[in-house]
Amino acid sequence: MSGTEERSGGFTPQEWFAYEMSKCAKYDREGAHYEADNLMCGLLRRLGYGDGIDVFEEMDKWYA
């Protein structure tokens, strides 16, 4: 299998991300954005974009 076909826990990385985002979408509007932000920030940190995420996390959010 190539890297893009490799599966972990039955999901490709793309499938895992879509699945996790669909779980976030089940919250109310404010909660969905909060959960989605956390998911994306965690993923981007693991991919090496921590400095940019630090800046993002310091920004004012329109949701609490």
C-alpha positions in Angstrom: 0.0 0.0 0.0 1.1 3.5 -0.7 1.1 6.2 2.1 -2.2 7.6 0.9 -3.8 4.2 0.9 -2.5 3.1 4.3 -5.2 2.8 6.9 -5.0 3.2 10.6 -8.0 2.0 12.6 -10.0 1.5 9.4 -9.7 5.2 8.3 -7.4 7.0 5.9 -6.2 10.3 7.4 -8.8 12.1 5.2 -11.6 9.9 6.3 -10.6 10.3 9.9 -10.6 14.1 9.6 -14.0 14.1 7.9 -15.4 11.7 10.6 -14.1 13.8 13.5 -15.4 17.1 11.8 -18.8 15.5 11.4 -18.8 14.8 15.2 -18.0 18.5 15.8 -20.9 19.5 13.5 -23.4 17.9 15.9 -22.9 20.6 18.6 -24.8 23.8 18.6 -23.3 26.6 16.4 -21.0 27.9 19.1 -19.9 24.5 20.3 -19.3 23.2 16.8 -16.9 26.0 16.0 -15.1 25.6 19.3 -14.7 21.8 18.8 -13.7 22.2 15.1 -11.1 24.8 16.0 -9.6 22.5 18.7 -9.6 19.6 16.2 -7.8 21.6 13.5 -5.4 23.2 15.9 -4.4 19.8 17.3 -3.9 18.4 13.9 -1.9 21.3 12.7 0.3 21.2 15.8 1.1 17.5 15.1 2.0 18.5 11.5 4.5 21.0 12.8 2.6 24.3 12.6 2.6 25.0 16.3 4.0 28.6 16.0 1.1 29.6 13.8 -1.4 27.9 16.0 0.0 29.8 19.0 -0.8 33.0 17.1 -4.3 31.8 16.2 -5.0 30.8 19.8 -4.2 34.3 21.0 -6.8 35.9 18.7 -10.1 37.0 20.1 -12.9 34.6 19.2 -16.5 35.6 18.4 -17.6 32.6 20.4 -16.8 32.0 24.0 
